[in-house]
Amino acid sequence: MLRFQLISITNLFPIIGSIFIMLMNKKLKNNIKIVALWITLFTGLFYFVSLYIHLQQRIFGQKEFVMLRTHSIEFNVFVDSVSLVFVPLIILICFLVVLWLQKKDTPQNDKKFFVSLLAFESLAISAFMTSDIFLLFIFIESSLIPLYIMLNSSNAGRNFEAILNFIIYSAVSAMLILVAIIMIYIETGISSLTEIYQLGFSDKLAFLLLFLGIGMKIPVWPFYHWLPIVHVKSSTCCSIVLAAIVLKYSALLINRLIMPIFDNLLITHFNILFFVFSFSMLCAFCQSIFQDDLKKFFAYFSIIHMNMACIIPLTNQSTQFIYSILSHSLVVSLLFFSVALYKTRSISDLRKLGINSKELRYIFLAGMLALIGAPFCSSFISEIICVMSAAKLSISFALIIAGIILASSAYVFYLCFSIPSNKNLQHIIDPYNKLAIYTLIFFTLLLGTLPKIAL
């Protein structure tokens, strides 16, 4: 039992770190950043040591055990393929965000931002590890509060539109999901996911409410307009946390609720669901062509790849779905980090001025190749999985998805080589920024060349 308890208490370290930072003097910004960096690093080291102990016992599969029990509360922890993949991802992204800010003097480099980031990390880890249907909802929605504080910490006036869109869509999505969860609880009388799986549940209204709520988090058409607005108005670090972690709550809910509980409805209504996802991809691609802001351009491509990955659950392939979502997190983080290094976010200005230095050009090319799914990139495997999943449903479906992927890749390829490299301009990249970007490039190539690590 110790091996599971070690993994389950990983989420306590960021909370302890956030409390410690709260007690520090806010004027000691460098010390606060160093403490946040060590907390995120130690959280990762502790998790992997406890995971190594778990694997040494040669116990695999889905496990559930009690972490906290009182007369009225029981916090059960889920150790399965989802948590074993996404908890390290959350730890990695939070570590890279803190690393990125080490030598930057930006408005979000205050105590409030780092306290919120560590609190968010703890709640996100808890969301991916809980097996209680209500705690799953509570952890997901409560983690959005620290994100709201992070969005507001950089520039409240500039971020008002982004925050308003974020709050409205999050609140509506939460209400729909909560009503569906209450319906499941009233019908079954239990809140444990493992027991609900065994008992079974099938209600079309609950499925519809869940799909609409999760659809806003993916997001699908016509609910995706909030995402580009939030990305454009927010800071680089907030964009990365949003794209790499918060959007993955939709994948968590699909994996925890939709696939195991409503698998029969997925099979019955796969035509409608495929139309929604593929149409969302097509609309997002058409809108991306007319964008001049790189962050908004990448935001629309993030929508394309999220909807592409959501086609995979229609054939009940959980592992492949997890791989595609993991690949999306790594690629989109690389893209948003790289945007922050350019002198401008305007695509038209980049075509005139070029990209400073060879190294920055190589980073730009690496991000674009990962975006279009070039061979040896994780997104390449992800696209193959998606097309194969669509082919299992229908050859016509596979041709539609392949056509959208090829069209979007062709446009990115054209964009990539229409921006010249200006070798006359010098641009020194901060070593912490280099480490964050090269780490993401490494994992993207690693999963692309050795996909069996995640599959």
Order of alpha helices (4+ residues) and beta strands (2+ residues): alpha-alpha-alpha-beta-beta-alpha-alpha-alpha-alpha-alpha-alpha-alpha-alpha-alpha-alpha-alpha-alpha-alpha-alpha-alpha-beta-alpha-alpha-alpha-beta-alpha
